[in-house]
Amino acid sequence: MKIQKSLYGKTKDGREVYSFIISNESGAYIELVSYGATLNKIVVPDKDGKLADVLVGFDTMEGQELCTDSQGRTVGRVANRIAGKGFDLDGKNYQITKNVDGKFTLHSNHEYEIAVWNDEIIGDNSVKFTYHSPNGAEGFPGEVDNEVTFSFSEDNEVKISYNCVPSEKCPLNITNHAYFNLDGFDGGKILDHIVKFYCDAYTPTDSDAIPTGEIRSVEGTPFDFRNAKKIGKDVDADDEQLIIGRGYDHNFQIENYDGSLKLYAEVKSEKSGRIMECYTDLPGVQFYIGNFMDGTQTGKESKPLTHRSGFCLETQYFPDAVNHKEFIQNVFSPDKPFISTSVYKFSK
């Protein structure tokens, strides 16, 4: 294993951004970028041994700064959505930034995503990024010291470890927002990818994609991936939830959650032969299939980011959990930090 650090570029306001390439003996590698603590590339072999980058995203600093869909970014303080009423904590209401049409909060107004994180190389296969979220950022209480460590292994396993410590009680829900395409970043639509979820329920949403509070069984619905099927098999079904999300853009409940690291998804491309196994110790995962990418943004190798050309598996506590006591809560404190691990393991 080896790590190569280089200057990736500078932000418009002159901050230096660094790239880190962690490669193994087979030639597979990942690229990390300190802007947004971004997982920018995963280059792994297909069934014929050909290496390709399986992450949809950007390869220039300009592209990174123009990004609107969080490709590869570390997202926080609270990933996903919080309803427009904000949240109540210990009898006080916090009105956080409403960054979607002034209606509700998405990804905490992208605070973590546009920060340039500090970096530290750890050994020959890991890089740790750190970021201090200041008191009151985007309306949240207290400060948060964040650590996100990315590791890559000889058997093509990407591990992301989070350790985020607030100075006082605060909701936290940190994730990575990678867009995968197992046929390569320029592989076209992902509707033929075959997915199996170890998930028995999902959380329906209102018209703003905010959970209603119901935890609904996937049984007999287009959301049932317990038996492996193509992403596109039921995506056009006459289902109210698919209409709201323009396709899959929903939180799934992982079976038998107990805080331990569990296999929650397996994804395969028959075309490339690549297989991805996904693990988390959190209770949920947001499955999103790029319904809002429309080709107007230019990604890697100056190619447009087209409709449904990538899918996301964002490990998480349920969206808007702080406003739904029926959900597992994601409020943390100095003596109860946010600690979590996600793993993506690639094979063929």
Residue frames as qw, qx, qy, qz and C-alpha x, y, z in Angstrom:
[[0.000, 0.888, 0.459, 0.000, 0.00, 0.00, 0.00],
 [0.418, -0.060, -0.006, 0.906, 1.11, 3.58, -0.59],
 [0.055, 0.871, 0.429, -0.232, -0.28, 7.11, -0.36],
 [0.427, 0.210, 0.228, 0.849, 0.51, 9.98, -2.71],
 [0.043, -0.804, -0.396, 0.441, -0.38, 13.55, -1.69],
 [0.367, 0.190, 0.346, 0.843, -0.52, 16.40, -4.21],
 [0.158, 0.352, 0.184, -0.904, -2.06, 19.83, -4.65],
 [0.350, 0.503, 0.785, 0.093, -5.50, 19.38, -6.21],
 [0.167, 0.625, 0.340, 0.682, -6.15, 23.10, -6.71],
 [0.101, -0.118, -0.408, 0.900, -7.26, 26.24, -4.99],
 [0.097, 0.704, 0.687, -0.153, -10.75, 27.44, -4.14],
 [0.236, 0.788, 0.282, 0.494, -12.00, 30.73, -5.53],
 [0.321, -0.929, 0.056, -0.175, -11.04, 32.39, -2.27],
 [0.281, 0.750, -0.560, 0.214, -7.51, 30.99, -2.41],
 [0.703, -0.444, 0.507, -0.227, -7.64, 28.01, -0.04],
 [0.238, 0.443, -0.838, -0.213, -5.34, 25.14, -0.99],
 [0.897, -0.022, 0.178, -0.404, -7.03, 21.79, -1.59],
 [0.083, -0.505, 0.851, 0.117, -5.12, 18.52, -1.57],
 [0.877, 0.142, -0.295, -0.351, -5.63, 15.15, -3.25],
 [0.401, -0.453, 0.785, -0.133, -4.65, 11.83, -1.70],
 [0.794, 0.242, -0.448, -0.332, -4.34, 8.63, -3.73],
 [0.557, -0.392, 0.701, -0.211, -4.22, 5.41, -1.72],
 [0.723, 0.381, -0.471, -0.333, -3.21, 2.47, -3.94],
 [0.826, -0.322, 0.452, -0.098, -2.73, -1.22, -3.30],
 [0.404, -0.386, 0.733, 0.387, -0.42, -3.80, -4.85],
 [0.533, 0.407, 0.723, 0.166, -2.92, -4.72, -7.59],
 [0.195, 0.154, 0.348, 0.904, -3.04, -1.15, -8.91],
 [0.226, -0.742, -0.582, -0.246, -6.53, -0.42, -7.58],
 [0.290, -0.015, -0.326, 0.900, -6.81, 2.89, -5.74],
 [0.070, -0.844, -0.531, 0.039, -9.04, 5.53, -4.24],
 [0.284, 0.348, -0.039, 0.893, -8.70, 9.31, -4.45],
 [0.286, -0.736, -0.525, 0.317, -9.68, 11.61, -1.59],
 [0.235, 0.564, 0.096, 0.786, -9.97, 15.40, -1.78],
 [0.264, -0.220, -0.567, 0.749, -9.73, 17.70, 1.24],
 [0.313, -0.048, -0.089, -0.944, -12.49, 19.98, -0.11],
 [0.767, -0.141, -0.106, -0.616, -15.59, 18.50, 1.53],
 [0.421, -0.327, 0.836, -0.128, -13.56, 15.48, 2.76],
 [0.746, 0.397, -0.113, -0.522, -14.58, 13.97, -0.56],
 [0.651, -0.069, 0.736, 0.171, -14.36, 10.36, -1.67],
 [0.325, 0.658, -0.216, -0.644, -13.61, 11.32, -5.25],
 [0.624, 0.396, -0.594, -0.319, -12.57, 8.12, -7.03],
 [0.730, -0.255, 0.623, -0.119, -12.72, 4.37, -6.47],
 [0.528, 0.564, -0.538, -0.338, -10.74, 2.62, -9.20],
 [0.613, -0.214, 0.741, -0.170, -11.27, -1.14, -9.12],
 [0.007, 0.207, -0.845, -0.493, -11.15, -4.00, -11.68],
 [0.761, 0.137, -0.046, -0.633, -14.02, -5.45, -13.70],
 [0.941, -0.042, 0.311, -0.129, -14.51, -9.13, -14.54],
 [0.824, 0.494, -0.057, 0.273, -11.70, -8.90, -17.12],
 [0.693, -0.326, -0.109, 0.634, -9.33, -7.14, -14.75],
 [0.278, 0.537, 0.186, 0.775, -9.77, -3.74, -16.38],
 [0.260, -0.392, -0.472, 0.746, -9.57, -0.87, -13.93],
 [0.016, -0.580, -0.384, -0.718, -12.17, 1.90, -13.95],
 [0.039, -0.048, 0.438, -0.897, -13.41, 4.63, -11.65],
 [0.202, -0.456, -0.849, -0.175, -16.85, 3.68, -10.29],
 [0.123, -0.620, -0.470, 0.615, -17.74, 7.06, -8.75],
 [0.241, 0.750, 0.402, 0.467, -19.71, 9.74, -10.56],
 [0.382, -0.788, -0.170, 0.451, -18.33, 13.19, -9.76],
 [0.261, 0.961, -0.090, -0.005, -15.72, 15.78, -10.74],
 [0.858, -0.025, 0.023, 0.513, -12.03, 15.94, -11.63],
 [0.325, 0.483, -0.039, 0.812, -11.39, 19.70, -11.43],
 [0.168, -0.259, -0.521, 0.796, -11.51, 22.23, -8.60],
 [0.292, 0.023, -0.174, -0.940, -13.96, 24.29, -10.62],
 [0.563, -0.203, -0.692, -0.403, -16.28, 21.30, -10.90],
 [0.414, -0.272, -0.752, 0.436, -16.05, 20.61, -7.19],
 [0.009, -0.224, -0.316, 0.922, -17.08, 24.17, -6.35],
 [0.424, 0.027, -0.326, -0.844, -19.97, 24.12, -8.84],
 [0.276, -0.140, -0.951, -0.020, -21.25, 20.78, -7.51],
 [0.470, -0.265, 0.083, -0.838, -24.88, 20.94, -6.38],
 [0.870, -0.138, -0.308, -0.359, -25.63, 17.24, -5.74],
 [0.596, -0.646, 0.430, -0.207, -23.05, 16.45, -3.04],
 [0.905, 0.304, -0.297, 0.006, -21.12, 13.90, -5.11],
 [0.750, 0.175, -0.474, 0.426, -18.67, 12.07, -2.84],
 [0.037, -0.629, 0.297, -0.718, -18.88, 14.64, -0.06],
 [0.302, -0.241, -0.778, 0.496, -18.89, 14.21, 3.69],
 [0.260, -0.578, -0.363, -0.683, -22.27, 15.62, 4.73],
 [0.441, -0.443, -0.633, 0.457, -23.09, 17.15, 8.14],
 [0.243, -0.310, 0.770, -0.503, -23.92, 18.22, 10.76],
 [0.601, 0.208, 0.687, -0.351, -27.14, 16.45, 9.88],
 [0.012, -0.080, 0.775, 0.627, -27.38, 14.74, 6.52],
 [0.054, -0.474, -0.835, -0.274, -30.71, 14.57, 4.71],
 [0.160, -0.580, -0.300, -0.740, -33.76, 16.59, 5.70],
 [0.140, -0.326, -0.668, 0.654, -35.06, 18.37, 8.78],
 [0.062, 0.743, 0.638, 0.194, -38.57, 19.81, 8.61],
 [0.175, 0.632, 0.089, 0.749, -39.09, 23.56, 8.39],
 [0.539, -0.794, -0.141, -0.245, -40.12, 23.86, 12.02],
 [0.111, 0.667, -0.638, 0.367, -36.51, 23.14, 12.99],
 [0.695, -0.177, -0.691, 0.092, -36.27, 21.06, 16.14],
 [0.505, -0.756, 0.114, -0.401, -36.82, 21.24, 19.89],
 [0.706, 0.125, -0.577, 0.392, -34.08, 20.26, 22.32],
 [0.394, -0.270, -0.586, 0.655, -34.39, 20.52, 26.10],
 [0.004, -0.766, -0.530, 0.364, -37.32, 22.89, 25.77],
 [0.004, -0.672, 0.192, 0.715, -35.71, 25.23, 23.25],
 [0.740, 0.583, 0.337, 0.004, -36.57, 25.50, 19.57],
 [0.373, -0.447, 0.458, 0.671, -33.73, 25.80, 17.08],
 [0.604, 0.741, 0.176, -0.233, -34.56, 27.43, 13.77],
 [0.577, -0.282, 0.534, 0.549, -31.84, 26.12, 11.48],
 [0.130, 0.436, -0.411, -0.790, -31.13, 27.37, 7.98],
 [0.698, 0.434, 0.537, -0.191, -33.90, 26.44, 5.54],
 [0.137, -0.503, 0.543, 0.659, -31.97, 26.09, 2.29],
 [0.162, 0.240, 0.855, 0.430, -34.60, 24.51, 0.05],
 [0.110, -0.559, -0.490, -0.660, -36.96, 27.25, -1.16],
 [0.183, -0.384, 0.349, -0.835, -37.06, 28.57, 2.40],
 [0.786, -0.258, -0.274, -0.491, -39.13, 25.53, 3.37],
 [0.920, -0.386, 0.068, 0.008, -36.83, 23.02, 5.09],
 [0.198, -0.777, 0.581, 0.135, -33.21, 22.07, 5.71],
 [0.959, 0.273, -0.067, 0.028, -31.25, 19.72, 3.46],
 [0.823, 0.160, -0.200, 0.506, -27.75, 18.50, 4.41],
 [0.465, -0.695, -0.195, 0.512, -27.40, 21.33, 6.96],
 [0.272, 0.943, -0.031, -0.190, -27.03, 23.85, 4.14],
 [0.845, 0.440, -0.135, 0.274, -23.96, 21.88, 2.94],
 [0.311, -0.905, 0.286, -0.044, -21.70, 23.24, 5.69],
 [0.715, -0.406, 0.525, 0.220, -19.31, 20.27, 5.78],
 [0.776, 0.424, 0.403, 0.234, -19.32, 19.88, 2.00],
 [0.397, 0.853, 0.011, 0.338, -17.83, 23.28, 1.20],
 [0.476, -0.825, 0.300, 0.060, -15.25, 23.28, 4.01],
 [0.599, 0.545, -0.562, 0.170, -11.59, 22.60, 3.31],
 [0.867, -0.494, -0.033, -0.056, -10.76, 19.94, 5.89],
 [0.157, -0.746, 0.647, -0.026, -7.40, 19.53, 7.60],
 [0.920, 0.219, -0.299, -0.129, -5.62, 16.32, 6.67],
 [0.366, -0.629, 0.680, -0.090, -3.28, 13.74, 8.19],
 [0.716, 0.286, -0.612, -0.173, -1.81, 10.64, 6.55],
 [0.677, -0.448, 0.492, -0.315, -2.04, 7.65, 8.88],
 [0.715, -0.126, 0.673, 0.143, 0.21, 4.73, 8.01],
 [0.116, -0.228, 0.691, 0.676, 0.27, 3.54, 4.41],
 [0.037, -0.338, -0.847, -0.409, -3.46, 3.11, 3.77],
 [0.168, -0.761, -0.612, 0.132, -5.46, 5.76, 5.67],
 [0.166, 0.322, -0.003, 0.932, -6.08, 9.50, 5.62],
 [0.199, -0.628, -0.652, 0.375, -7.83, 11.37, 8.43],
 [0.070, 0.520, 0.218, 0.823, -9.67, 14.64, 7.78],
 [0.257, -0.496, -0.614, 0.557, -10.70, 17.01, 10.57],
 [0.015, -0.516, -0.291, -0.805, -13.04, 19.99, 10.65],
 [0.113, -0.302, -0.613, 0.722, -14.24, 22.21, 13.47],
 [0.090, -0.643, -0.577, -0.495, -17.86, 23.30, 13.11],
 [0.101, 0.216, -0.349, 0.906, -18.20, 26.61, 14.99],
 [0.074, 0.365, 0.726, -0.578, -20.76, 27.42, 17.66],
 [0.378, 0.589, 0.333, -0.632, -24.19, 28.05, 16.15],
 [0.025, -0.233, 0.700, 0.674, -23.28, 27.03, 12.59],
 [0.289, -0.206, -0.706, -0.613, -26.44, 27.07, 10.45],
 [0.562, -0.446, -0.024, -0.696, -28.42, 27.53, 13.70],
 [0.837, -0.179, -0.514, 0.057, -27.31, 24.32, 15.43],
 [0.525, -0.833, 0.123, -0.124, -26.25, 24.46, 19.08],
 [0.715, -0.549, 0.369, 0.225, -22.63, 24.29, 20.23],
 [0.212, 0.694, -0.622, -0.294, -19.46, 23.36, 18.39],
 [0.979, 0.038, 0.190, -0.067, -18.50, 20.02, 16.81],
 [0.103, -0.653, 0.703, 0.262, -15.03, 18.57, 16.31],
 [0.905, 0.313, 0.090, -0.274, -15.24, 16.16, 13.38],
 [0.212, -0.494, 0.795, 0.283, -12.89, 13.39, 12.31],
 [0.887, 0.352, 0.100, -0.280, -13.47, 11.30, 9.19],
 [0.300, -0.531, 0.748, 0.260, -10.92, 8.61, 8.32],
 [0.834, 0.432, -0.133, -0.316, -10.83, 6.86, 4.95],
 [0.448, -0.448, 0.759, 0.149, -8.94, 3.56, 4.52],
 [0.777, 0.435, -0.295, -0.346, -8.32, 1.32, 1.53],
 [0.717, -0.375, 0.587, -0.029, -7.17, -2.30, 1.68],
 [0.095, -0.348, 0.834, 0.417, -5.41, -4.89, -0.46],
 [0.192, 0.316, 0.921, 0.123, -8.77, -6.61, -1.05],
 [0.032, -0.325, -0.423, -0.845, -10.40, -3.42, -2.39],
 [0.328, -0.682, -0.642, 0.121, -12.33, -2.47, 0.72],
 [0.073, 0.505, -0.051, 0.858, -13.12, 1.19, 1.36],
 [0.444, -0.550, -0.642, 0.296, -13.77, 1.97, 5.03],
 [0.016, -0.611, -0.003, -0.791, -15.07, 5.29, 6.34],
 [0.501, -0.419, -0.637, 0.408, -14.88, 5.92, 10.08],
 [0.098, -0.733, -0.121, -0.662, -16.54, 8.89, 11.77],
 [0.506, -0.410, -0.543, 0.530, -15.80, 10.36, 15.20],
 [0.013, 0.572, 0.173, 0.802, -17.65, 13.63, 15.80],
 [0.406, -0.391, -0.630, 0.534, -17.79, 15.22, 19.24],
 [0.072, -0.786, -0.275, -0.548, -20.18, 18.10, 20.05],
 [0.172, 0.271, -0.495, 0.807, -19.50, 20.58, 22.85],
 [0.420, 0.057, 0.525, -0.739, -23.13, 20.27, 23.97],
 [0.524, 0.316, 0.783, -0.111, -26.21, 18.25, 23.08],
 [0.316, 0.534, -0.313, -0.718, -26.83, 18.45, 19.34],
 [0.885, 0.311, 0.315, -0.144, -28.36, 16.30, 16.60],
 [0.042, -0.608, 0.676, 0.414, -25.69, 14.74, 14.37],
 [0.848, 0.294, 0.433, -0.090, -26.03, 12.49, 11.33],
 [0.034, 0.723, -0.524, -0.448, -22.84, 12.42, 9.26],
 [0.858, 0.242, 0.452, 0.022, -22.59, 10.41, 6.04],
 [0.220, -0.345, 0.577, 0.706, -20.83, 10.14, 2.70],
 [0.586, 0.584, 0.257, -0.500, -22.76, 11.02, -0.45],
 [0.183, -0.319, 0.770, 0.522, -20.91, 8.98, -3.10],
 [0.753, 0.424, 0.029, -0.502, -22.68, 8.25, -6.40],
 [0.490, -0.270, 0.802, 0.210, -21.79, 4.77, -7.64],
 [0.782, 0.475, -0.127, -0.382, -21.89, 3.29, -11.13],
 [0.738, -0.334, 0.572, 0.130, -20.30, -0.16, -11.27],
 [0.760, 0.504, 0.308, 0.271, -19.89, 0.17, -15.05],
 [0.497, 0.057, 0.053, 0.864, -17.67, 3.22, -14.54],
 [0.002, 0.515, 0.288, -0.807, -18.39, 6.90, -13.97],
 [0.324, 0.372, -0.343, -0.799, -19.30, 7.21, -17.66],
 [0.122, 0.028, 0.987, 0.104, -21.22, 3.92, -17.78],
 [0.342, -0.274, -0.521, -0.732, -24.65, 5.43, -18.43],
 [0.651, -0.427, -0.016, -0.628, -27.85, 4.59, -16.56],
 [0.041, -0.312, 0.883, -0.349, -27.70, 2.35, -13.50],
 [0.741, -0.045, 0.098, -0.663, -31.18, 0.84, -13.92],
 [0.868, 0.167, -0.449, -0.129, -29.75, -2.59, -14.86],
 [0.100, 0.420, -0.762, 0.483, -27.68, -2.82, -11.67],
 [0.696, -0.338, -0.610, -0.170, -28.96, -5.65, -9.50],
 [0.128, -0.494, 0.468, -0.721, -29.57, -4.73, -5.86],
 [0.641, -0.393, -0.660, 0.007, -30.31, -6.79, -2.77],
 [0.169, -0.586, 0.317, -0.727, -31.19, -4.97, 0.46],
 [0.429, -0.248, -0.810, 0.314, -31.26, -6.46, 3.91],
 [0.145, -0.007, 0.215, -0.966, -33.98, -3.97, 4.73],
 [0.003, 0.382, 0.923, -0.036, -37.50, -4.84, 5.84],
 [0.035, 0.845, 0.499, -0.188, -39.16, -1.40, 5.85],
 [0.358, 0.284, 0.133, 0.879, -38.83, 2.16, 4.59],
 [0.058, -0.540, -0.447, 0.711, -40.04, 5.58, 5.69],
 [0.278, 0.684, 0.551, 0.389, -42.67, 7.15, 3.41],
 [0.258, -0.192, -0.085, 0.943, -42.48, 10.91, 2.92],
 [0.279, 0.771, 0.387, -0.423, -44.67, 13.90, 2.27],
 [0.614, 0.752, 0.189, 0.148, -44.44, 15.96, -0.92],
 [0.053, 0.922, -0.370, 0.101, -41.22, 17.64, 0.35],
 [0.751, 0.262, -0.579, 0.178, -39.56, 14.24, 0.89],
 [0.182, -0.449, 0.609, -0.628, -39.79, 14.65, 4.70],
 [0.270, -0.123, -0.954, 0.051, -40.74, 11.41, 6.50],
 [0.504, -0.502, -0.291, -0.639, -44.30, 11.26, 7.78],
 [0.416, -0.456, 0.610, -0.497, -43.28, 9.19, 10.80],
 [0.952, 0.058, 0.107, -0.282, -44.61, 5.91, 9.42],
 [0.157, -0.471, 0.846, 0.193, -42.27, 2.94, 9.17],
 [0.812, 0.295, 0.023, -0.503, -43.84, 0.91, 6.35],
 [0.740, -0.128, 0.642, 0.154, -43.08, -2.70, 5.46],
 [0.135, 0.468, -0.590, -0.645, -41.56, -3.19, 2.01],
 [0.360, 0.157, 0.920, 0.015, -43.68, -6.32, 1.57],
 [0.373, 0.625, 0.682, 0.078, -45.69, -6.14, -1.65],
 [0.115, 0.938, 0.048, -0.322, -44.29, -2.75, -2.68],
 [0.678, 0.680, -0.146, 0.238, -41.77, -1.55, -5.30],
 [0.117, -0.821, 0.474, -0.298, -39.44, -0.93, -2.34],
 [0.890, -0.297, 0.339, -0.071, -38.92, -4.63, -1.67],
 [0.484, 0.682, -0.549, -0.014, -35.34, -5.49, -2.65],
 [0.645, -0.462, 0.579, -0.187, -34.98, -8.41, -0.22],
 [0.816, 0.190, 0.492, 0.238, -34.83, -10.65, -3.26],
 [0.297, -0.391, 0.363, 0.792, -32.25, -9.22, -5.66],
 [0.485, 0.701, 0.516, 0.087, -33.71, -7.31, -8.60],
 [0.425, 0.329, 0.202, 0.819, -32.73, -4.66, -11.09],
 [0.058, -0.324, -0.293, 0.898, -33.08, -1.06, -9.92],
 [0.269, 0.121, -0.330, -0.897, -35.26, -0.34, -12.94],
 [0.097, -0.236, -0.958, -0.130, -37.65, -3.27, -12.48],
 [0.145, -0.700, -0.694, 0.090, -40.27, -1.37, -10.49],
 [0.266, -0.256, -0.117, 0.922, -39.03, 2.22, -10.66],
 [0.200, -0.076, -0.344, -0.914, -41.87, 3.29, -12.96],
 [0.180, -0.422, -0.886, 0.067, -44.60, 1.60, -10.93],
 [0.241, -0.639, -0.264, -0.681, -47.76, 3.61, -10.21],
 [0.609, -0.439, -0.526, 0.399, -46.78, 4.26, -6.61],
 [0.123, -0.971, -0.155, -0.136, -47.35, 7.56, -4.80],
 [0.585, -0.704, 0.218, 0.338, -43.95, 7.42, -3.09],
 [0.635, 0.053, 0.456, 0.621, -42.09, 6.88, -6.37],
 [0.229, 0.796, 0.368, 0.422, -43.99, 9.80, -7.88],
 [0.349, -0.934, -0.022, 0.076, -43.02, 12.06, -4.96],
 [0.576, -0.590, 0.391, 0.408, -39.33, 11.12, -5.23],
 [0.532, 0.690, -0.342, -0.352, -39.28, 10.93, -9.04],
 [0.752, 0.262, -0.598, 0.088, -38.02, 7.41, -8.35],
 [0.777, -0.410, -0.384, 0.285, -36.20, 5.95, -5.38],
 [0.186, 0.539, -0.315, 0.759, -35.08, 8.64, -2.93],
 [0.718, -0.548, -0.138, -0.407, -36.04, 7.06, 0.38],
 [0.174, -0.542, 0.732, -0.374, -34.69, 5.92, 3.69],
 [0.805, -0.053, -0.559, -0.191, -34.68, 2.15, 4.24],
 [0.619, -0.610, 0.377, -0.320, -34.70, 0.49, 7.66],
 [0.398, 0.430, -0.809, 0.037, -31.88, -2.02, 8.05],
 [0.836, -0.295, -0.400, -0.232, -33.00, -5.34, 9.51],
 [0.847, -0.377, -0.289, 0.240, -32.12, -6.31, 13.09],
 [0.219, 0.750, -0.252, 0.571, -30.34, -3.07, 13.96],
 [0.765, -0.578, -0.233, 0.166, -28.26, -3.40, 17.13],
 [0.166, -0.946, 0.252, 0.117, -25.40, -0.94, 16.57],
 [0.655, -0.313, 0.584, 0.363, -23.00, -3.56, 15.19],
 [0.166, 0.488, -0.541, -0.665, -21.53, -3.52, 11.68],
 [0.662, 0.274, 0.675, -0.178, -23.97, -5.32, 9.36],
 [0.167, 0.049, 0.711, 0.682, -24.19, -6.18, 5.68],
 [0.349, 0.515, 0.445, -0.644, -27.14, -4.14, 4.41],
 [0.632, 0.677, 0.006, -0.379, -26.78, -4.22, 0.61],
 [0.571, -0.157, 0.655, 0.470, -25.21, -6.10, -2.27],
 [0.480, 0.755, -0.002, -0.447, -25.04, -4.52, -5.72],
 [0.607, -0.109, 0.659, 0.430, -23.90, -6.17, -8.94],
 [0.453, 0.640, -0.225, -0.578, -23.46, -5.13, -12.55],
 [0.880, 0.164, 0.440, 0.072, -23.77, -8.03, -14.98],
 [0.562, 0.818, -0.068, 0.097, -22.12, -5.87, -17.64],
 [0.150, 0.791, -0.532, 0.262, -18.88, -5.21, -15.75],
 [0.789, -0.077, -0.592, 0.144, -19.06, -8.09, -13.31],
 [0.127, 0.342, -0.518, 0.774, -18.26, -5.79, -10.41],
 [0.562, -0.567, -0.599, -0.059, -19.88, -6.55, -7.06],
 [0.027, 0.476, -0.367, 0.798, -20.16, -4.15, -4.13],
 [0.544, -0.483, -0.673, 0.135, -20.97, -5.25, -0.59],
 [0.060, -0.616, 0.097, -0.779, -22.08, -2.52, 1.80],
 [0.564, -0.364, -0.657, 0.344, -21.89, -2.47, 5.59],
 [0.095, -0.600, 0.136, -0.782, -22.92, -0.01, 8.32],
 [0.285, -0.216, -0.795, 0.491, -23.59, 0.15, 12.05],
 [0.245, 0.093, 0.155, -0.953, -26.41, 2.70, 11.62],
 [0.455, 0.297, 0.762, -0.353, -30.15, 1.93, 11.43],
 [0.563, 0.710, 0.337, -0.257, -30.89, 3.36, 7.99],
 [0.416, -0.150, 0.520, 0.731, -29.68, 4.01, 4.47],
 [0.417, 0.680, 0.099, -0.595, -30.92, 6.54, 1.91],
 [0.557, 0.150, 0.694, 0.430, -31.24, 4.92, -1.51],
 [0.284, 0.794, 0.045, -0.536, -31.16, 7.58, -4.21],
 [0.727, 0.199, 0.552, 0.358, -30.76, 6.97, -7.93],
 [0.264, -0.209, 0.312, 0.888, -29.85, 10.38, -9.36],
 [0.256, 0.670, 0.695, 0.052, -33.40, 11.36, -10.27],
 [0.040, 0.947, 0.155, -0.277, -32.53, 15.07, -10.29],
 [0.364, -0.421, 0.507, 0.658, -29.35, 14.88, -12.36],
 [0.578, 0.695, 0.357, -0.235, -30.29, 16.28, -15.76],
 [0.741, 0.336, 0.272, 0.514, -27.06, 16.68, -17.71],
 [0.109, 0.965, 0.059, 0.231, -26.65, 20.38, -17.01],
 [0.421, -0.808, 0.405, 0.076, -23.54, 19.84, -14.88],
 [0.690, 0.556, -0.461, 0.043, -20.24, 18.69, -16.34],
 [0.827, -0.516, 0.222, -0.018, -18.41, 15.92, -14.50],
 [0.590, -0.451, 0.559, 0.369, -15.26, 13.88, -15.00],
 [0.419, 0.017, 0.661, 0.622, -13.57, 14.10, -18.41],
 [0.194, 0.207, -0.135, -0.949, -16.00, 16.95, -19.26],
 [0.228, -0.261, -0.863, -0.368, -18.90, 14.52, -19.58],
 [0.434, -0.402, -0.021, -0.806, -22.40, 15.57, -18.47],
 [0.129, -0.009, 0.878, -0.460, -23.91, 14.17, -15.28],
 [0.428, -0.111, -0.557, -0.703, -27.00, 12.58, -16.77],
 [0.718, -0.277, 0.085, -0.633, -30.27, 11.31, -15.35],
 [0.931, -0.231, 0.209, -0.192, -29.89, 8.19, -13.18],
 [0.680, 0.555, -0.447, 0.173, -26.25, 7.67, -14.05],
 [0.262, 0.303, -0.743, 0.537, -25.32, 7.01, -10.40],
 [0.658, -0.563, -0.431, -0.254, -26.90, 5.66, -7.22],
 [0.031, -0.569, 0.523, -0.634, -26.29, 6.58, -3.59],
 [0.733, -0.387, -0.558, 0.042, -26.33, 4.50, -0.42],
 [0.014, 0.606, -0.330, 0.723, -26.09, 7.08, 2.38],
 [0.538, -0.285, -0.740, 0.287, -25.80, 5.39, 5.77],
 [0.128, -0.420, 0.083, -0.894, -27.74, 7.33, 8.38],
 [0.144, 0.331, 0.738, -0.570, -30.16, 7.77, 11.21],
 [0.258, 0.631, 0.704, 0.202, -33.61, 8.28, 9.75],
 [0.150, 0.370, 0.160, 0.903, -34.24, 11.71, 8.18],
 [0.353, -0.526, -0.040, -0.773, -35.92, 14.25, 10.49],
 [0.609, -0.225, -0.737, 0.189, -35.51, 11.79, 13.37],
 [0.177, -0.019, -0.468, 0.866, -35.21, 14.66, 15.84],
 [0.432, -0.024, 0.027, -0.901, -38.88, 15.47, 15.10],
 [0.812, -0.068, -0.414, -0.406, -40.12, 11.88, 15.29],
 [0.428, -0.524, 0.641, -0.363, -39.82, 10.21, 18.67],
 [0.946, 0.082, 0.240, -0.201, -40.86, 6.93, 17.04],
 [0.734, 0.573, -0.303, 0.203, -37.49, 6.92, 15.20],
 [0.793, -0.276, -0.165, 0.518, -34.16, 6.02, 16.78],
 [0.068, -0.992, -0.050, 0.098, -32.80, 9.36, 17.99],
 [0.742, 0.340, -0.038, 0.577, -29.59, 11.00, 16.77],
 [0.182, -0.932, 0.111, -0.293, -28.90, 13.52, 19.53],
 [0.812, 0.064, -0.342, 0.469, -25.32, 13.38, 20.77],
 [0.379, -0.919, 0.052, -0.093, -23.28, 15.06, 23.51],
 [0.099, 0.777, -0.607, 0.136, -19.67, 15.40, 24.74],
 [0.411, -0.339, 0.823, -0.200, -19.92, 12.09, 26.59],
 [0.686, 0.313, 0.655, -0.049, -21.85, 10.43, 23.74],
 [0.068, 0.544, -0.433, -0.716, -20.13, 11.36, 20.46],
 [0.827, 0.455, 0.012, -0.331, -21.26, 10.32, 16.99],
 [0.235, -0.481, 0.815, 0.223, -19.12, 7.28, 16.15],
 [0.839, 0.360, 0.279, -0.297, -19.86, 5.18, 13.08],
 [0.278, -0.371, 0.753, 0.468, -18.29, 3.04, 10.36],
 [0.777, 0.506, 0.120, -0.356, -19.35, 2.38, 6.76],
 [0.421, -0.344, 0.748, 0.380, -17.67, -0.11, 4.43],
 [0.743, 0.556, -0.057, -0.369, -17.86, -0.63, 0.66],
 [0.522, -0.371, 0.731, 0.236, -16.11, -3.80, -0.47],
 [0.611, 0.586, -0.248, -0.471, -15.52, -4.48, -4.18],
 [0.535, -0.195, 0.804, 0.172, -15.01, -7.81, -5.92],
 [0.487, 0.414, -0.425, -0.641, -15.70, -9.40, -9.28]]
